[in-house]
Amino acid sequence: MRFTEQHEVERPGDADWFDLNVEMDSPLYVDPFLLFDDPDPFWSAGHDEIIDFFDAVLDLLKKADGQRESMHWKKAERFLQFPEPKEFALGLSMGHPVGAGIGPDLAREMCEELEFFRERGRGSDDRLLGMMAVIVNGLGVDRISDMVCNILKQRFLTYTQQVCEALGIPMQSLSLPNASWTRQGCRWQSSTVDLPVSPVFRGGVLLTPQRFLKEIPRVTPDGFWSWAEKNENETLRFDLNYDLADSLDRREKARRGRELAHRALHLLEDYVDESTSEIAPYDVDGDPKGLVRWEEAGKEIAHASTPPVAPETQEEFEPWLRGLAETFKGAVEDNGLWRALWDDGITKHRPENIAQVIARSTWIEHCRARDIDISREADCGRGPVDFKFARGWQMRGLIEVKHISSTQFAHGAETQLPIYLKGEKAPFGIYLCIGYRDRDFEEERLGLVKSTCEAITDQGNTRLVPVFVDARPKKSASKA
């Protein structure tokens, strides 16, 4: 459900605010470098606010003088802890809009790297966030975005209130965590403010100008290593004694990138400068990668199909769930939903999490009509299963969505889903397998999953059924 749908308003044609999904994170993030260069003084002033924040942290580290147990160092660690700003409903994981943010361990690592910068005479400048994204293991763009949204939350609050007042959207007095911070004492403060209400958690919603939103990071540790290989080959090979003959996967490139950042800080600065010199926001309106309008794609199919009759027993619940999976399969194979699973040029299929949320939006209308509870990424004791379905205490089942091309394809059927079924005490599960290329449908690959599901079912404790979805591009009826 989008913000405009929740409040029954039309988004003005000249509006720049992102019409977010208020029930689930959208896979976008706020890029600070887009904000730094904004022509609007209200937003470009956020640049100085972010610099001021990290100046305060560096001052604490200077006072600590390398003493990790000192009061100043501990205060810096506390100041760098951020809850996920769930009010924005942004995040590359696309889960429920309540996440982990930055906890004590990551804050401690950030302090170590900021101390590394300080000892080498680097202060708080435009490069700092990009350099942190490379050098701090586990920080990533999601958490960089979380930091920016927390530090500048007062600006986003003012912006949201202006939009709501202009459109007559009701607001309530709500508690806003990390509503502001003070350099004096380096403290965060929560406040009671007027905001539009979130429908999924106790709190409000904050709006974001969509011109600040990106979908992929420009600055990453593996990207730094690849850049250095291309631009600093001789330096890596001879001055820094790296063996460049190795074929490295992304994880190893990231490890080497962080190592290189510590050994050649000037290269990291050059990389960040070059990578952030020209950045364009994600085209939210055109949505070329299907990151925004996936909900609408699923709803269109749901409204065009008839929901199965409501089940009354577990014996009826299992074919009902199978029918739900077949609804998605039929929509992809026969009604054009396959297009939503590919980019606009049909050159690359979209990530697994996009397929999952499109499936959810296809199913959720049917579940509401039949009083079936659907939970995405439900924790079943050994990690999250994609979808849990239940009606009362007696009827339940699970669906796990997996790309056939995934390296975890067989593992999902053989290990993951049976564990989830056991943890949830669900007697029935469906392994929904989506293929995009001819090689995905080779009998050897599909046969492995079929035989695994049959073997688990034969044991008599749970029934596991595979459903294979052919998402290969289809010819139009006129060309077929």
Secondary structure, DSSP 8 states (H G I E B T S, - for coil): -BHHHHHT----TT--B---BSSS-BS-EE-HHHHHT-SSHHHHHHHHHHHHHHHHHHHHHHHHTT-TTSHHHHHHHHHT-B---GGG-B-TT---S----B-HHHHHHHHHHHHHHHHTT--S-TTHHHHHHHHSTT-HHHHHHHHHHHHTHHHHHHHHHHHHHHHT---EEEEEEEEEEETTTTEEEEEEEEE-B-SSSSSB----BGGGEESS-S--HHHHHHHHHHH-HHIIIIIS---TTS---HHHHHHHHHHHHHH-HHHHHHHHHHHTSS-----TTT-TTSSSTHHHHHHHHHHHS-------SHHHHHHHHHHHHHHHHHHHHHSSGGGGGB-TTSSSB--HHHHHHHHHHHHHHHHHHTT-EEEEEEE-SSSEEEEEEEETTTEEEEEEEEETTSTTHHHIIIIIHHHHHHHHT-SEEEEEEEE-SGGGG-HHHHHHHHHHHHHHHHTSS-EEEEEEEE-S----TTT-
